[in-house]
Amino acid sequence: MQCLRKVRSHEVSLQPNEQVLTWGAFEKEPRQLLGCVVGRYGEKFVWTEKHLTKEQLDPLRMQGDDMKEFDEIPHWVNFSQVSAGQRVMLKYLPYVGISLFYVSLVGGFSAAVITKTLRRAGGLTGSRQHVFERLLRTSEFVMKIALLDPKPPHGEAYLAAKQVRSIHHQVRKRLLKEQNSGEVPINQEDNAVTLLAFSYNVLVGTELLRGKPLTIQEQEQFLHLWRWIGFCLGVQLDVCANVATAKASLESIIMHILEPDDHSIALAHHVLRAPPSFIFPRFAFAFRAQLCRLLLGPGLADALHLPNHPLY
């Protein structure tokens, strides 16, 4: 079985005097990266031909979504595999839910450019009750993807994806009217990394939580489901074609945009406090922060100022 787990510092073999290459968000990466160990916030990986450079990713931040309807289903779509991906999602649903919240959502706040758009859109910056209701709507979307018919033109999972695409389009139009220049909000890089947060990141989180990898077949089926959903959402970069592509795409975007700021920290803490807790509410935030530390790793958790509570 292929291990998807995020590579921790002790799992990368460095040669004597070999350094981990890193650079700031939106900075030009060093030349001759192929085969080099690259990392940020304690995560390390080897740069391959599948990774994407700043030159390839920058233009995506200027591209929105023309909302053009597709004329035919892509040749690569296999609806038997899509349905199999739904079964994988249901099989590991508790892990999926935990991973989406603690890895994908909170971890996603580490990119200040995404946090900026979320703040402007207002979906996760209101009262705790408002944020909790927003989280429930996202959960409803995930359940529709897992349970309902994904086929066009009338499948409910397909229509749910189209609805989300339409909502993003309306928010994008509103935010564009409020700005004079700069990158497009909810752009194609944002869309690609969000899709990876729902797909590859969930596989990583599921593996961490259950202590062993999914089978290669399960990994590919799950990614095929989200590859189709991503197409329905208008994501132009084909990041879920296979496990290797998804891994390299996510790592590339992490190196391109991952840099938390004060707003990232505030939003991460606000969202972790939002869900109500009926048992030991005093310790709810500490518990959630500790679970984030487990799943995100200490480097990124420290950058988000997530406390390492002595109780844990």
N, C-alpha and C positions, 0 to 999 in steps of 0.2 A: 504493500500500500504506500502511496505517496504522502509524505508528511507535509502539511501546509503550514505548520506552526510558524509564527513569527520567529525569526532567528534571533535568539538572545546573544548577548556579548560573549558568553562562555561557549557558544556553539560555533563560533567562527574561528577557524585556525589561521592565525596571523604568523607570517614569517618574521624572523628577527628583524627589527628596525622597520617593519612594514606598518604604515599608518592607515587609519580609516579616513578616507576622503570625505569631506563634507563642504557645504557651501550654503549661503543664506537663501531664503525664499526669493524667487524671481531673479537670482543671480545666474550668470553664465557658468555652467559646469566646467570643470577642468578638462583639458584635452586628454586623449588616450585613456579613457575610462574603462575600456573593455577588459574584463577580467579582474578589475580592481575591487577592493572591498569598500563599500560606500555606506554611510549611515548618518543617522540623526536621532537625537534623544535616546541613545542607547540601543537602537535597532540597527542591525548591520545585515548587508546582503551583497552579493557579487553582481556587478553591472554586466549585463549581457546585451546581445544584439537586439533583443526584444524590448529593451528599455527605451523610453522616449526622452528626447532632449528638450531643453528650453526652446530651441528653435522650432521644434514640432508642436509644443504645447502652447506657446504664447498666442498663436493665431486663433486657437480655440476660444480664448477669452474674449474675442471680438465677434464671435458667432453665436447667434441666438437660435431660434427655431422658426422656420417659415410656415409651420403648421400644414405643410403639404401632405395630403392624403396619399398613401401608397396605392399604386395601381394593381400590384400583384404581391403575393406573399413571397418573401425571399426564398431562394432555392435551398438555403441551408436549414430551413425550419423543418423539424420533424416533430409533429404533434404527439406522437407516441413518447418521444423523449421529453417533451414539455410536460406531459401528464406524469411521466416517471419522476421528473423533477418536483412536481407537486407532492408526490407521495414521499419523496425524501424530505421535503420541507415539513410535512405533517409528522413523519417519523421522529424528527428531532426538534419538534416545535418548541418545547421548553427552552432548549439551548438556543434556538433561533431568536426567541423573544429577548432573552438575557443578552445575547450578543448584539442585537440591534440597538438596545438601549445603552449598554455600558461600553461597547466597543465602537459601534458605528456612529451613534448620535453624539455621545459625549466626546469621543475621540475626534469626531469631525469638527468640533468647535476649536480644535487646535489650529485650524487654518483661519487666520484672521479675515481673509477676504470673503470666506463663506459666512463667518459670523457677522460681518458687516452687512451682507445681503439679508441675513435672517433678522437682524435688528431693524433694517429699513422696512422689511416686509411685515414685521410685527407679530409673526406667528408664535414665537417662543419667548417673547419678552414682556408679556402682560402679567397678570396676577398668576399665582400658583394654580388656581382653579382653571384659568384660561389655558395655561400651558398643559395641564393634565388633560383637558378636553382635546387639545391639539394632538397630544400623544395617543389618545384613544382613537382619533380619526386615522392616524397613521397605522395603528394596530388593526383597525377595520380594513384598511386597504391591503395590508399584508395577508389577512385571513381570506379576503376575496381572491387574491392571487393564488393562495394555497388550495382553496376549496372549489372554486367555481370554474366554469367553462372558459378556457383561454382563446377559443377560436373566434375569428371575425365571421360575420359582422355583428352578431348578437350575443356572443358569449359575455357573461357578466364580468369575468376577470379582464377580458379585453376591453370592455367598456369602462371599467374602473381605471385602467391605465390611460385610456383616452381622456377621461375626466381630469385626471391629475395633470396630464399634458396641457389641457385647456386652462386649468387653474394657473399653472406656471406661466403660460403665455399671457394671461391677464395681468398677473403680478409683474412680469417683465415689462409689459407696456406701461404700467403705472409708474414703475421705478425709472424707466427711461425718460418719461415726461418730467421727472423731478430732478434730472441731472443734465448738465450741459455737454459733458464729454466723458471720456474714460471708457473702460471696458463694459461689455454688455452684462447686466445682471442675469443670473441664472443662465450662464453661458454654457457652451458645450463641454468645457473642462469641468465645470461644476456638475453638469449632468452626468458626465462619465464617472467622476469620483463618487457621486451619490449612488449610481447604479452599482459600483464596486462595493460600496458600504452595505448594500442590501444583498450582495451576492458573495463575492470572495471573502470579505471581512467576516461575514456570518459563518462561512466554512471554517475560517481560522478560529473564531470564537467557539464554535461548536467543538472543534477538536481540542481546544484548551480545556473546556469544561468537562468533556467526557474522558479525557486522558488518552485518547488514541484517535488516529485519523479515520475518516470515512473511507470506504473503498473508492478506488479510482472511478468506477462506474457511477457511484453516487455523486461524487464531486462533479463529474462531467454532466450528469443529468440535471443537477441543481443549477449549474451554470447555464445550461441550455434553456431552462425555464426563464432565467433572468436575462439571457441574451434576447429572447423573444419579447419579453416585457420591455426591455430597454429600447428595442426597435419601435414598439408601440408608443413609448414615451418620447420618441423623437431624438434619442441619443445617437449621434452620428458616428462616434468612435466605437469600433467593434471590440470592446474590451473584454467581453465574456466568451470569446470564441473557443477558448480552452483554458486549462488551469495555468499553464505557463504564461500565456498572454495576460490573463487577469492579474497574476502576481506581479509581473513586470510593469504593467500599466499602473497599478496602485502604488508600487514603490516609486515609479517615476513621478507621479503627481504629488506624492508625499514630499519628495525632494524639491519639487517645483514650488509648492504653495504652503507647506506646513510650517507655520510660525505663529504661535499664540501671542495675543496681546492682552491687555487688561480686560477688554470686552469679552475675549474668549474665556478668560478665567471666571468672570462674573456670570456669563451665560451658562457655563458648565455647572457652577454651583447652584444657580437658580433652577435649572432643570432637574438636578439631582434632588433638590428639596421639594419639587412639585408634587410627585405622587403621594397621596395620603398614606399614613402608616397608623394602623390601629393597635399594633403591638409594639410597645417600647418606642413611641414616637420620638423620644429624646435622642435615641441612638440611630434613627433611620438614616440621617445624612452620613454619619460616621461609617455605618455598614456599607452604604452604597459607594462612598468614596473608596473604601477598602477593596470592594469588589472591582471597581475601576482600576485600582492600582494593580490588582492581580492580572487583569486582562490587557491593560494598556502597557504595562511595564513601568518601572519606577521613573525612567527618564521623562516620558511624556506626562505621567501623573504629577511629577514634581513641577513641570512647566505649567501645569494647570492648577498648581497649589492645592492639590487634593491631599488632605491630611492623612498621615500614617498614624492612625489612632492606636494608642497603647493597648487598648482592649483586644486588638487583633494582632 
